[in-house]
Amino acid sequence: MDAGFGTDHGCVPRDSVDRLIADWNRVRPELDFTPVAVVARLARARAHIDSALEAVFAEHGLSAPGFAVLVTLARLDRPAGVPQRTLTDELGLTSGTISVRMDRLEEQGLVERRAGAGDRRNSLIVLTAKGRALFERIVPAHLENERRLLIALDDDEQALLATLLRKLLVGYEGTLPEAGDGMRLGLTLAPAHVTIAMRRAVGLPPATGLLVRSVDEASPAHGILHGGDVLERAGSHALTSVAGLYAAIADTVPGGTLDLHLLRGLEGLDVRLPLAETRLEEQAQTASAGRAPADLHLV
């Protein structure tokens, strides 16, 4: 891969995180600073990107939070209006924060509140003509700005980075299966980093895998898997992330069985899980009931 780094000649440019890690390795050589190479770079890259994005928003009289509201309203595309509570969920905000944000955008003439059912917090929010016109101007400039910020990576590198970031993000936010995707296990799982913390909290040794939170009674896993099980391997795939489970399912013929190695307490077990077609709608209620933000309502 030619990333402009001259790797064939052993010449790799150093960045600020290389210097940071080198300093720590010198001062505290007994500690492993490997994760810093990723986490610090994500944080520093995000700071540079946020600053550049804010500059474009400011040119159009918007802040990043205001832009997020405009593009969310445009994406949801509901002519009658988007309930304010829906915007609260979409943007991950509190009701108080979204109200303040709506007030500011309303003062700018970019959105309009319409009466909804119940209290003001359930108002319907619509883009005004001015808001729609601003959206149409700012989005092309925003997308061009994003392309500029990623210019150091070629198309293949950007696709690879998107894949790796998706894998990481699913571990924090959970999965969002496509509608009509019929292969479901009816499981709610905790990602590997949560599994380690939860086992440590109850005095169990750490284990790397996906912790079973709950099993749908109508699923093929009912009676085979139990809450508290840690799924460590599926077929030939280690389950350090849910991506491994998806890969193992893809390797299995529909109607076949999935070989799982799991940890139940301190005991290692091998089980065979039948795969069956299950309608997504049949599990919609269990997907939303009591789901923690980091859970992977899976498959």
C-alpha positions in Angstrom: 0.0 0.0 0.0 1.4 3.4 -1.0 0.4 5.8 1.7 3.0 8.3 0.8 5.1 7.0 3.8 8.0 5.5 1.8 7.5 2.2 3.8 9.6 0.3 1.2 12.6 2.3 2.4 11.8 2.0 6.1 11.0 5.7 6.3 7.8 6.4 8.2 7.0 10.0 9.2 6.6 10.6 12.9 3.6 12.5 14.3 2.9 14.1 17.7 1.6 10.8 19.1 4.9 9.0 18.2 6.7 11.6 20.3 4.2 11.2 23.1 4.6 7.4 23.2 8.4 7.6 23.0 8.4 9.9 26.0 6.2 7.6 28.0 8.2 4.5 27.0 11.3 6.3 28.2 9.8 7.5 31.5 7.6 4.4 32.3 9.1 1.4 30.3 7.2 -1.1 32.4 3.8 0.1 31.1 2.2 -0.9 27.7 1.2 2.3 25.9 0.1 0.5 22.7 -3.6 1.7 23.0 -2.4 5.3 23.0 -1.3 4.9 19.4 -5.0 4.5 18.4 -7.0 6.4 21.1 -4.8 9.5 21.1 -4.7 9.7 17.3 -8.5 9.4 17.2 -8.9 12.2 19.7 -6.4 14.5 18.0 -7.7 13.9 14.5 -11.2 14.6 15.8 -10.1 17.9 17.2 -8.6 19.0 13.9 -11.7 17.8 12.0 -14.2 19.5 14.4 -12.3 22.8 14.0 -12.4 22.7 10.2 -16.1 21.7 10.2 -17.0 24.5 12.6 -15.4 27.0 10.2 -17.7 26.1 7.4 -20.8 26.1 9.6 -19.8 29.6 10.9 -19.5 30.9 7.3 -23.2 30.1 7.0 -24.2 31.5 10.4 -24.6 28.1 12.1 -22.9 26.2 14.9 -22.3 22.4 14.8 -25.3 21.7 17.0 -27.5 23.8 14.8 -26.2 22.1 11.7 -27.0 18.7 13.3 -30.6 19.7 13.8 -31.0 21.0 10.2 -29.6 17.9 8.6 -31.5 15.6 10.8 -34.8 17.3 9.9 -33.9 17.1 6.3 -32.9 13.4 6.5 -36.1 12.3 8.3 -38.0 14.2 5.7 -41.4 14.5 7.4 -43.4 17.4 5.8 -45.9 17.4 8.8 -43.0 17.9 11.2 -40.7 15.8 13.4 -41.7 15.4 17.0 -39.3 17.1 19.3 -38.9 13.9 21.3 -37.8 12.1 18.1 -35.1 14.7 17.6 -34.0 14.3 21.2 -33.5 10.6 20.5 -31.9 11.1 17.1 -29.3 13.6 18.5 -28.8 11.9 21.8 -29.7 15.0 23.8 -31.7 15.8 26.9 -35.2 17.4 26.6 -33.8 20.6 28.1 -30.9 20.8 25.7 -33.1 20.2 22.6 -35.5 22.9 23.8 -32.7 25.5 24.0 -31.5 24.4 20.6 -34.9 24.8 19.1 -35.3 28.2 20.6 -32.1 29.4 19.0 -33.0 28.0 15.5 -36.5 29.4 15.8 -35.1 32.9 16.6 -33.0 32.6 13.4 -36.1 31.7 11.4 -34.7 28.3 10.4 -37.3 26.1 12.1 -40.9 26.4 13.2 -42.7 24.7 16.1 -46.1 23.3 15.5 -48.5 22.1 18.1 -48.2 18.4 18.9 -49.9 16.1 21.3 -49.5 17.0 24.9 -46.9 19.5 26.2 -44.4 21.7 24.3 -41.7 19.1 24.5 -43.7 17.1 21.9 -44.0 19.9 19.4 -43.6 19.1 15.8 -40.5 20.7 14.3 -40.3 21.7 10.6 -37.8 23.4 8.5 -38.9 26.8 7.3 -38.3 28.0 3.8 -35.3 29.9 5.1 -34.1 26.7 6.9 -34.5 24.6 3.8 -32.7 27.1 1.6 -29.8 27.2 4.1 -29.6 23.4 4.1 -29.4 23.3 0.4 -26.5 25.8 0.5 -24.5 24.4 3.3 -24.6 20.7 2.6 -22.6 20.8 -0.6 -20.0 23.0 1.1 -19.9 20.7 4.1 -19.4 17.5 2.0 -16.6 19.2 0.0 -15.0 20.2 3.2 -15.1 16.6 4.5 -13.6 15.3 1.2 -10.8 17.9 1.6 -10.1 16.8 5.2 -9.7 13.2 4.0 -7.5 13.9 1.0 -4.4 12.3 2.6 -6.2 8.9 2.2 -7.0 7.4 -1.1 -10.3 5.7 -1.8 -9.2 2.3 -0.7 -7.7 3.6 2.5 -10.9 5.6 3.3 -13.0 2.5 2.8 -10.7 0.5 5.1 -10.8 3.2 7.8 -14.6 3.3 7.6 -14.7 -0.5 8.0 -12.5 -0.4 11.1 -14.3 2.5 12.6 -17.7 0.8 12.0 -16.3 -2.3 13.8 -15.2 -0.1 16.8 -18.4 2.0 16.9 -20.7 -1.1 16.9 -19.0 -2.1 20.1 -20.1 1.2 21.7 -23.5 1.8 20.1 -24.8 -1.6 19.2 -26.0 -3.0 15.9 -28.8 -1.7 13.6 -29.8 -4.6 11.4 -31.3 -3.8 8.0 -35.1 -4.1 7.7 -35.9 -7.4 6.1 -32.7 -9.1 7.2 -34.2 -12.4 8.1 -31.4 -14.2 10.0 -31.8 -13.5 13.6 -30.6 -15.2 16.8 -32.8 -13.2 19.2 -29.9 -12.2 21.5 -29.0 -9.0 23.3 -25.3 -9.0 23.8 -22.8 -6.8 25.6 -19.7 -5.9 23.6 -16.3 -7.3 24.7 -15.1 -4.2 26.5 -18.2 -4.2 28.6 -18.0 -8.0 29.2 -14.5 -7.6 30.8 -15.7 -4.8 33.1 -18.9 -6.6 34.1 -17.1 -9.9 35.0 -14.5 -8.0 37.0 -17.4 -6.2 38.9 -18.8 -9.5 40.1 -15.4 -11.0 41.0 -15.0 -13.3 37.9 -11.8 -13.4 36.0 -11.8 -11.3 32.8 -12.9 -13.0 29.6 -12.8 -11.6 26.1 -16.1 -12.2 24.3 -19.7 -11.1 23.9 -21.8 -11.3 27.1 -25.3 -12.6 26.7 -27.7 -10.1 28.3 -30.9 -11.8 27.3 -32.3 -14.5 25.0 -35.6 -14.1 23.2 -38.0 -16.9 24.2 -38.9 -17.4 20.5 -35.3 -17.6 19.3 -33.4 -20.7 18.3 -30.9 -19.8 21.2 -33.6 -20.2 23.9 -32.7 -23.0 26.2 -29.2 -23.3 24.8 -27.7 -19.9 25.8 -28.3 -18.2 29.1 -27.9 -14.7 30.5 -24.3 -14.3 31.7 -22.8 -16.6 29.1 -19.7 -15.2 27.4 -19.5 -16.2 23.7 -15.8 -16.5 23.0 -15.7 -18.2 19.6 -18.1 -18.9 16.8 -16.9 -21.4 14.2 -13.3 -20.3 13.4 -13.9 -16.7 14.5 -12.8 -15.2 17.8 -15.6 -13.0 19.2 -13.6 -9.9 20.2 -16.4 -8.0 18.4 -19.8 -8.7 17.0 -18.2 -8.6 13.5 -16.8 -12.1 14.3 -20.3 -13.4 15.0 -21.7 -12.0 11.7 -18.8 -13.5 9.9 -19.5 -16.9 11.5 -23.2 -16.7 10.6 -22.2 -15.8 7.0 -20.1 -19.0 6.9 -23.0 -21.1 8.0 -25.6 -22.4 5.6 -29.2 -21.2 6.5 -30.9 -24.0 8.4 -27.5 -25.3 9.6 -25.9 -25.1 13.0 -23.4 -22.6 14.4 -20.6 -24.0 16.6 -20.1 -21.8 19.7 -17.5 -22.0 22.4 -18.6 -20.1 25.5 -17.8 -19.5 29.1 -20.5 -20.0 31.7 -19.1 -18.7 35.0 -15.7 -20.5 35.1 -16.7 -23.4 32.9 -15.9 -23.6 29.2 -18.6 -25.2 27.0 -19.1 -26.1 23.4 -22.7 -25.8 22.0 -24.3 -26.1 18.6 -26.9 -23.4 17.8 -29.4 -24.0 15.0 -29.9 -21.1 12.7 -33.4 -20.3 11.5 -35.1 -17.5 9.6 -37.0 -15.1 12.0 -38.9 -12.0 11.0 -37.3 -8.8 12.2 -40.7 -7.4 13.2 -41.1 -10.4 15.6 -38.2 -9.1 17.7 -38.8 -5.4 17.5 -40.3 -5.2 21.0 -37.4 -7.1 22.7 -34.9 -5.0 20.7 -36.1 -1.8 22.5 -37.1 -3.2 25.9 -34.5 -2.4 28.5 -31.7 -2.2 26.0 -28.5 -0.4 27.3 -26.8 1.9 24.9 -23.8 -0.3 24.5 -25.8 -3.5 24.0 -25.7 -5.3 20.6 -29.2 -6.3 19.9 -28.2 -8.9 17.4 -28.8 -11.1 14.9 
